[in-house]
């Protein structure tokens, strides 16, 4: 489906963006808003559930253990609000968020220290407050922490309506003059000035390229001499039935939550109030099994089943108002880097190719700022935030392959 605003294939675009997930869509939107003639390419017909941006809900939070993300979140909130206003639809539902951990545990204490230094966009006087197990049980009876555990309160936390947000930014991209072509798989990229992008439907030329292809990024970048340590993971997404309807609902609202540094869940567990399906609460393990993104629908491996078993134990222990057996199981794709940080950088050899990859299951909330950074890098500008934590140079093997 070719969107309005498209141009003949003989035209040289100012920019092409590969991948119409949330990161690529925001990059394309920012480029179009800057007056750049931009083409957004997507290999699947939209909407689809093949990548990492589908589904109805994602957590948004100001709390972060890494300061480079915490510094970005106030602007991310502002840009989400701006998108809401322009699109005329509600994209963010504030519920608050609890970061659950054990008092004195190093990972939990890092979260607490960062929260104490970070600005809170909601100006909530209780933001950064720590609730002990007794206070938690009184305030949120649907959560049953253990002795010695506590939770950090993030009053700005809540739910992003993911599918709605993705549609909104794509619609605004088109309204800004951008062209979106879905059902076109990119077959090859030929570097140069201009560069060429061959797809299953034709050949396009552009002065600059942004690659935001999620789990397919490695396939696209390898022929360009770049071998990034990206690991696609298939992650089980589990929904659990309320014993009493409405007790964990978005309307109540019950807060989103994250469990960090607990010995029974070393990779972390997160949950959102009932949103997608009435009476079903999303509780997931922040972990998955290596996957080929083109084979994600194959039967679940043993590691996936063990992750679900871990969740059963957690739900049975910490969330007494939920049935301890998942009512529904879906899957999502993460694309992880070894350190869990994003890649936002120019190709080390071809400076007019910019890469956004490795969002490691926590990038959706930051997509408005990520898209802005990818736009700035593509235009050769000084980025609004330091991109040092996101550089390709932190992976020496990738650089050697590329140069």
C-alpha positions in Angstrom: 0.0 0.0 0.0 1.6 3.3 -1.1 0.6 6.2 1.1 -0.3 9.6 -0.2 2.7 11.8 -0.6 4.7 9.2 -2.4 6.9 10.2 -5.4 8.0 8.4 -8.5 10.9 6.0 -8.0 13.2 8.1 -10.3 13.2 10.9 -7.7 16.0 11.1 -5.2 14.7 11.4 -1.7 16.3 13.5 1.0 16.0 10.4 3.3 14.9 6.8 3.3 14.0 5.1 6.6 13.9 1.3 6.6 11.5 -0.1 9.2 8.1 1.3 10.2 8.2 0.2 13.8 7.9 2.8 16.5 11.6 3.9 16.2 11.7 4.1 12.4 8.3 5.8 12.3 9.4 8.5 14.7 12.7 9.0 12.8 10.8 9.5 9.6 8.3 11.8 11.3 11.1 14.1 12.6 12.7 14.2 9.2 9.5 15.1 7.5 8.8 17.7 10.1 12.2 19.2 9.2 11.0 19.6 5.6 12.9 16.6 4.3 11.4 14.5 1.5 11.3 11.2 3.3 10.3 7.6 2.3 9.5 5.1 5.0 9.8 1.4 3.9 8.2 -1.5 5.7 8.6 -5.2 4.6 5.2 -6.3 6.0 1.7 -5.1 5.3 0.6 -2.7 8.0 -0.6 -3.3 10.7 1.3 -6.4 11.6 2.5 -8.3 14.6 5.8 -9.6 13.3 8.2 -7.2 15.0 8.6 -5.4 18.3 6.1 -2.5 18.1 2.7 -4.3 18.0 0.2 -4.8 20.8 -2.0 -2.4 22.7 0.2 -1.5 25.7 3.7 -0.5 26.8 5.0 0.9 30.1 6.2 4.5 30.2 8.2 5.6 33.2 10.6 8.3 34.4 12.4 5.8 36.7 15.5 4.4 35.2 18.7 3.0 36.7 20.8 4.5 33.9 21.2 8.2 34.0 21.5 8.6 30.2 17.9 7.3 29.8 16.6 9.2 32.9 17.8 12.5 31.4 15.9 11.8 28.1 12.6 10.9 29.7 11.3 14.4 30.5 11.5 15.3 26.8 10.0 12.0 25.8 7.0 12.7 28.0 6.7 16.2 26.4 6.9 14.7 22.8 4.3 12.1 23.6 2.0 14.8 24.9 2.7 16.8 21.7 1.8 13.8 19.6 -1.4 13.3 21.5 -2.4 16.9 20.9 -1.6 16.8 17.2 -3.3 13.4 16.7 -6.3 14.3 18.8 -6.3 10.9 20.6 -5.3 9.7 24.0 -2.0 7.8 23.9 -0.9 7.8 27.6 -2.7 6.7 30.7 -1.1 7.6 34.0 -1.3 4.8 36.6 2.0 5.3 38.5 4.7 2.6 38.6 6.3 0.6 41.3 9.9 -0.6 41.1 10.0 -3.6 43.5 13.2 -4.9 45.0 15.0 -6.0 48.1 16.3 -3.3 50.5 20.1 -3.1 50.2 20.2 -5.2 47.0 22.7 -3.4 44.6 20.5 -3.3 41.6 17.5 -1.9 43.5 19.7 0.7 45.2 21.0 1.9 41.8 17.4 2.6 40.8 16.8 4.5 44.0 20.0 6.6 43.7 19.2 7.5 40.1 15.7 8.5 41.0 16.9 10.8 43.7 19.0 12.7 41.1 16.5 12.7 38.2 13.9 15.3 37.3 10.3 14.2 37.6 8.2 15.6 34.7 5.0 15.2 36.7 6.3 17.3 39.6 4.8 14.6 41.8 6.0 15.4 45.4 6.0 11.7 46.1 8.1 10.7 43.1 11.1 8.8 44.2 9.4 7.8 47.5 10.3 4.4 48.8 7.5 2.2 50.3 8.4 -0.7 52.6 6.6 -4.0 52.5 4.0 -3.0 55.0 3.2 0.3 53.3 3.0 -1.5 50.0 0.5 -4.0 51.3 -1.7 -1.3 52.7 -1.7 1.0 49.6 -1.8 -1.8 47.0 -3.5 -4.9 48.5 -3.3 -6.7 45.1 0.5 -6.8 45.6 2.0 -9.0 48.3 5.7 -8.3 48.8 8.0 -10.3 51.1 9.6 -9.0 54.3 12.7 -6.9 53.6 11.4 -5.8 50.2 10.4 -2.3 49.2 9.2 -0.4 46.1 10.2 2.9 44.5 7.2 5.0 43.5 7.2 6.7 40.0 4.1 8.9 39.9 4.6 9.6 36.2 4.6 6.0 35.2 1.7 4.5 33.2 0.6 2.8 30.0 1.2 3.9 26.4 -1.4 2.7 24.0 1.1 1.2 21.6 -0.9 0.3 18.5 -2.7 3.7 18.7 0.6 5.5 19.1 2.2 3.8 16.1 -0.8 4.6 13.9 -0.7 8.2 15.1 2.9 8.9 14.3 2.6 7.3 10.9 -0.5 9.3 10.1 1.3 12.5 11.1 4.3 11.5 9.0 2.0 11.3 6.0 0.3 14.6 6.9 3.8 16.2 6.9 4.3 15.0 3.3 6.1 11.7 3.9 5.6 8.6 1.8 5.0 5.2 3.5 5.3 2.0 1.4 4.5 -1.2 3.2 4.7 -4.8 1.8 8.2 -3.9 0.3 11.1 -6.0 1.6 14.5 -4.3 1.3 16.7 -6.6 -0.7 20.0 -4.6 -0.9 21.5 -1.2 0.0 24.2 0.2 -2.3 26.2 2.9 -0.4 27.1 6.1 -2.2 26.0 9.7 -2.6 23.3 9.3 -3.4 22.8 5.7 -2.1 20.4 3.2 -3.6 17.9 0.9 -1.9 16.5 -2.1 -3.8 13.2 -3.5 -2.6 10.8 -6.3 -3.8 8.9 -3.5 -5.7 11.6 -1.3 -7.1 14.7 0.9 -6.7 14.9 4.1 -4.7 17.6 6.7 -4.3 18.3 9.0 -1.4 20.9 11.3 0.1 20.8 9.6 3.5 19.5 6.4 5.0 18.2 5.4 8.5 18.2 1.7 9.3 15.7 0.9 12.0 14.8 -2.6 11.0 14.6 -4.3 14.4 15.4 -8.0 14.4 16.2 -7.8 10.7 18.9 -5.1 11.1 21.8 -7.6 11.1 20.7 -9.0 7.8 20.7 -5.6 6.2 23.9 -4.4 7.7 26.1 -7.4 7.1 26.6 -6.7 3.4 27.7 -3.2 4.4 30.6 -4.7 6.3 29.0 -4.1 9.7 28.4 -7.0 12.1 26.7 -5.8 15.2 26.2 -8.2 18.2 22.4 -8.1 17.9 20.5 -11.0 19.3 16.8 -11.4 18.4 14.9 -13.0 21.3 11.4 -14.5 21.3 9.8 -13.4 24.6 6.6 -15.0 26.0 3.9 -12.4 26.7 1.5 -13.8 29.4 -1.9 -12.6 30.5 -3.3 -13.7 33.9 -7.0 -13.7 34.8 -8.3 -11.6 37.7 -10.1 -13.6 40.5 -12.2 -10.5 41.2 -13.0 -8.6 38.0 -11.7 -5.0 38.0 -9.2 -5.5 40.9 -6.2 -4.9 38.7 -7.8 -2.7 36.0 -6.6 0.3 34.2 -9.7 2.1 35.4 -9.0 1.5 39.1 -6.1 2.2 38.3 -3.7 -0.5 39.5 -0.1 0.7 38.9 2.3 -0.8 36.5 5.2 -2.5 38.2 8.7 -3.8 37.7 10.5 -6.4 39.9 14.3 -5.9 39.8 17.2 -7.8 41.4 15.0 -10.5 42.9 16.9 -13.8 43.1 13.9 -15.7 41.8 13.7 -13.5 38.7 17.3 -12.4 37.8 16.3 -10.7 34.5 13.3 -8.8 36.0 9.6 -9.1 35.7 7.1 -6.4 34.7 3.4 -6.0 34.7 0.6 -3.7 33.5 -3.0 -3.4 34.6 -5.7 -5.1 32.5 -5.9 -3.2 29.2 -5.8 -5.3 26.0 -8.2 -8.0 27.2 -10.9 -7.4 29.9 -10.0 -9.1 33.1 -6.5 -10.2 31.9 -3.4 -8.6 33.4 -0.1 -8.6 31.5 2.8 -10.0 33.6 6.0 -10.9 31.7 9.6 -12.0 32.3 12.1 -9.6 30.8 13.9 -12.4 29.1 13.6 -14.6 26.0 15.1 -17.3 23.8 17.3 -16.8 20.8 15.1 -16.7 17.7 15.3 -16.3 13.9 12.8 -13.5 13.3 11.6 -15.2 10.2 10.8 -18.3 12.2 9.2 -16.8 15.3 6.0 -18.9 15.1 7.8 -22.2 15.5 6.9 -24.2 18.7 8.2 -22.7 21.9 11.6 -24.0 23.1 12.2 -25.4 26.5 13.7 -22.1 27.7 10.4 -20.4 26.9 8.5 -22.9 29.0 10.8 -22.5 31.9 10.3 -18.7 31.8 6.6 -19.2 32.0 7.1 -21.5 34.9 9.1 -18.8 36.7 6.2 -16.4 36.1 3.7 -18.9 37.5 5.7 -18.9 40.8 6.0 -15.1 40.9 2.3 -14.6 40.2 1.3 -17.2 42.8 3.5 -15.5 45.4 3.2 -11.8 44.7 -0.2 -11.3 43.0 -2.7 -13.2 45.1 -5.7 -11.7 43.1 -4.6 -13.4 39.9 -5.1 -17.0 38.8 -1.6 -18.6 38.9 -2.0 -20.1 35.4 -1.7 -17.9 32.3 -5.0 -17.5 30.5 -3.3 -16.4 27.3 0.2 -16.6 25.9 1.5 -14.5 23.0 5.0 -13.7 21.8 7.0 -10.6 21.1 10.5 -10.0 19.6 13.3 -8.2 21.5 16.5 -7.3 19.7 19.2 -7.2 22.4 22.7 -5.8 22.6 25.1 -7.4 25.0 24.9 -4.5 27.4 21.2 -3.7 26.9 21.9 -0.2 25.6 20.7 1.0 22.2 22.8 1.5 19.1 22.3 5.1 17.7 25.2 5.9 15.4 26.5 6.6 12.0 28.0 3.8 9.9 31.8 4.0 10.6 32.5 4.0 6.8 29.4 5.5 5.2 28.4 8.6 7.2 25.1 9.1 5.4 23.9 5.7 6.8 22.5 6.0 10.4 21.6 3.0 12.5 19.0 2.7 15.3 19.0 -0.9 16.7 19.2 -3.0 19.8 16.4 -1.5 21.8 16.5 -4.6 24.1 12.8 -4.6 25.1 12.8 -1.1 26.7 12.9 1.3 23.8 9.2 2.1 23.1 8.8 4.8 25.7 11.9 6.6 24.4 10.9 6.5 20.7 10.1 10.2 20.3 13.6 11.2 21.5 15.3 8.3 19.7 13.6 9.4 16.5 14.8 12.9 17.0 18.4 11.7 17.6 18.4 9.5 14.5 17.1 12.5 12.5 19.8 14.8 13.9 22.5 12.2 13.2 21.2 11.7 9.7 21.3 15.5 9.0 24.9 15.7 10.3 23.9 17.8 13.4 25.1 17.7 16.9 22.8 15.3 18.8 20.5 16.8 21.5 21.9 14.2 23.9 25.3 12.5 24.1 25.2 9.4 22.0 28.5 8.0 23.5 26.5 5.2 25.4 25.0 4.2 22.1 28.1 4.2 19.8 29.1 1.3 17.6 32.7 1.8 18.8 31.9 -0.1 22.1 31.8 -3.3 20.0 35.4 -3.5 18.6 34.6 -6.6 16.5 31.9 -4.7 14.6 34.3 -1.9 13.8 37.0 -4.2 12.5 34.5 -5.9 10.2 33.4 -2.6 8.8 36.7 -0.8 8.2 
